[in-house]
Amino acid sequence: MNLQVKILAIGLLFSLSIFSCKKDKVEPPTTPSVTALNIQPGDGVFITDEGTFQAGNAKLSFYNFTSGNSTEDLFSQVNSVPLGDVCQSLTTYNGKTYIVVNNSGKIEVVATTTFAHQHTISGFSSPRFILPVSSTKAYVSDLYANAISIVNLSNDTRTGSFAFPGESEAMVMIGSEVFVSSTDKGFVYVVNPTTDLVTDSIPVAKGGNSLQVDNNGKLWVLCFGDYATSAPGGLYKINPTNHTVELSLPLTTSDYATKLCANAAKDTLYYLNYSVYKMASSNISLPATPFITASTQSFYAIGIRPSNGEVFVSDAVNYTSNGRLYRYSLAGILLDDDLVGICPGEIYFY
Amino acid sequence: MKRYCNPFVVLFFLVAMLLPTFHLYAQDTIVKTITLSNVDILPSLRTDIANPGLTIEKTDSIQSSRYSAGTLTDLLGQNGITFLKSYGGGNLATTTIRGASASQTPLLWNGINLQSPTNGGLDLSLVPAIICDNVSLQNGGGSSGWGSGAIGGVIQTNNLLSANEGWKIKYVGQAGSFGEQNHGIKIGFSNSRFYADVRMYRQIAENNFTYRNLAKDSFPIDTMQNSYFFQQGMMGQVAWTTKSQKQLFVIRSWYQSSDRGIPPSMVEVNNDLRQKDEFSRTMGNWKLYLNKVELEIKSAVLTEYMDFYQGYNQPNSYTHSISLVNEVDGKIRISNKITNTIGVNDTWSKADVTQYVPITKQNRASVFDAVKFLPNENWNLVLNLREEELQGKITPLVGSIGAEYYGIKFITIKNSFSRNYRLPTFNDLYWQPGGNSDLKPEDSWNEDFAVVFKYKYKNVTIDYSVTAYYRITENWIQWSPSSANSAIWAPSNLKEVWSRGFEHRGKVNWIKNKFESTFIGGYDYVRATTEQSKVPNDVSIGKQLVYVPTNHFYTLLQISYLKYYIAYNHQFNGLRFTTTDHSTYLPAYDMAQLTIGKRVDFKNSFGDIFFRVNNLYNKEYQNIVWRPMPGRNFQVGITIDFNKKKKSKV
């Protein structure tokens, strides 16, 4: 073979080998399409999925009671834009659903029945929860701002903020006062919603992450403590009328208690401490054994279905891939489980 | 303190040191002299025992000449030589060679590892190309030669010396879209025994490019905020040989300060993140060449300071570390077929990091011994063993066996089988909360096989290589929520990763009449999957690691005629999954560049001017999810060499 042909052959072989790549056959995940929505009370349950930090993969999952199926992300399916980064919580008020997206510093407002997007409220630093305090005003708690934002509910805009001593987290309104828990200060703070001022503080433990009012009108706060200073958390019962702590139930530094909630009658409290625990609101000590024990799951949120007391528990699995939602009977028997988004942080029944 | 107590190791060293008395060959009469101009051609003591069996890819002058005013991110990433995980603009860019992370791929500067002791990484945007006189990439492990961290590969950059060139001044400058302005100047002097140079540089960019915001309703066009880049520094080196030309001294010192805005991604709002990086790296080198022995002593002081402002009036997060490195290497020519190289390294590091309490210190010492055997002119065989000790704990013995066969005309066959490791970083061990001081080092077994073809006929040269590799890494360190407290993340030896694939590299150069054409191409096929995991219900088993493309392809075609040239550069990056369960991914994309340039001659100097279009097809793509990347943009640059003899072609 003469040299020219040799060179050509080598060149051909060379270019063939460069182009002979075996392409991976990848099937992108498909999601079921959702036609016009008409969500009515009692239809299902919403799960806010945080996603992974900075990955912009927050979702709002919806579990339908009738069909038993879940939709991984209701928001982006109806509105064709992603929800954002770290979906923290949602609140339904006056026909609208307010979805707090923490690391995108915004609240998405959608119509509750159709989930069609109406407004985006922006201007927050690191918003956590939203609580309507009147028909025209809502408070938004915040992780970094050392302030609570004020939102005008008539036009869905953020109008300002007022100073708060630290990280604000859960909020509940009792009578004409707003009670706010703090994850870095060991107090529950009392705010006057007319003057927007902090008026009092009630000493509990650090890590106050969830609040629940019981059937006797008492306010319970659950605290996970503080890892850095080895301070334990605890469960505290507060009298909202005179701002005193009536019952103090401390935990240990190996506990991590979150997601305090109650059934519709508010006579039974539930919370997470790796496993699910439950106790009557009249109890004066913490339950010794779990109600639902976690085996390999990483339980992340609880919700109690108002109509029949079923216990819904979410599992974050390994916190970086899709989680699961479990449905247990009143007696703690597993009935159902389904796939939801990453880090399913809060469960809301509508 | 009990060290090196492994009896096998002790025996090996005893035998190695006794070898000269067992083999009495005729005296080696090769007289080695060291001059400033040949010191770079002589392999460094480590190079000829760390490289055999592995494919080493050096950047071609065409690939590097038009990036000398930029950073390594531009040089390696824009050329497509390796796929980089880049946050865009002048922000963080790291390697993913064969699925390995930045902490598993050291960057060696004149043989000194620049990886940070705190997080083990190296940001390529903080390495300006003007510092890198040459750049080479070694894919495949190199721990036996270079120590902890070399699991995925090694990037090497060296500073060159020269002799008898008198005074030389070189200016490199580049200006581009989005407020980019880079200047660099290098002034050097050399005579027969002395060399000195100093280089100074400043790189500025606004990076305020526009992009379609895919996270907002109706995808509005937004402008990048808080993405500025400011970097300046200087480096000097002084070298001299003794009259006898048996000893060489080199001192180098490099200082740099960078200030960057960290822009929010499309789904974030925080516009206030800023990062300042400052480092100084000084090294000294003494080489001695005798008849049968070469000795090298190297010392380096590396300091790093990083200050990170996270906005929201949160306190700054800072990292301050200092490392002292001391190395002694000796090469003994036992016969004209056998050479033994032995080396000892001691690295002492101290880190003061906001998240560590208290200030943390660490000392590690290692020793390696390599035997190189050349039975005839067709074979090159190297056996290399290394042992490292960290705070009283001994790492497992690592080593490599490399073989190269030259017996077939035009062809070299290479094979390397090695065990490599990576010690946990300071952050892995001492971060509060979460740091795990019981972590074991990552342990990796690597097999590389390559066929290299080189052919030259009249005006055509062809280079081609194909490499196949197989690597298993155990005790892969990864952070995940700890079982003790799910809100706290901690590192553990979580999984086993299996990486395998092949790489093609080719280059054709053809000169005809006054035309010179060069074609460079490469293709990487990487399958890097998680095989075992300690995480219960881990859905990533059997799946490709995130952000590692299976297919990566690059090509450069340059044609030059007299003093003009045109170069077209094209790369293809395959699909990358962004979550471990593969539920989301970033699509594959093509990227192209076009450069045209001309050489300009002045009386006593000559210059190169070029104009470049990046992202020629104005592709919209993401490298890290939700991080915008610039569309089509332009750069113009000039290089001027003063007081240099004229070259007859580009």
Interface residues (C-beta under 8 A of the other chain):
Chain A: L3 I7 I10 G11 F14 S17 I18 F19 C21 K22 K23 D24 V26 P28 P29 T52 Q54 A55 G56 N57 N79 V81 P82 G84 D85 N103 S104 G105 K106 H117 T120 S122 F124 S125 S126 Y144 A145 N146 F224 Y227 A228 S254 Y256 Y274 T296 S298 A316 V317 N318 Y319 T320 S321 N322 I342
Chain B: L214 A215 K216 D217 S265 M266 V267 E268 V269 N270 Y312 N313 Q314 Q432 P433 Y455 Y457 V460 I462 Y464 V466 S480 P481 A484 N485 S486 A487 I488 H504 G506 V508 G521 G522 Y523 Y525 V535 P536 N537 D538 V539 S540 T550 N551 F553 T555 G574 L575 T578 T579 T580 D581 H582 S583 T584 Y585 V625 W626
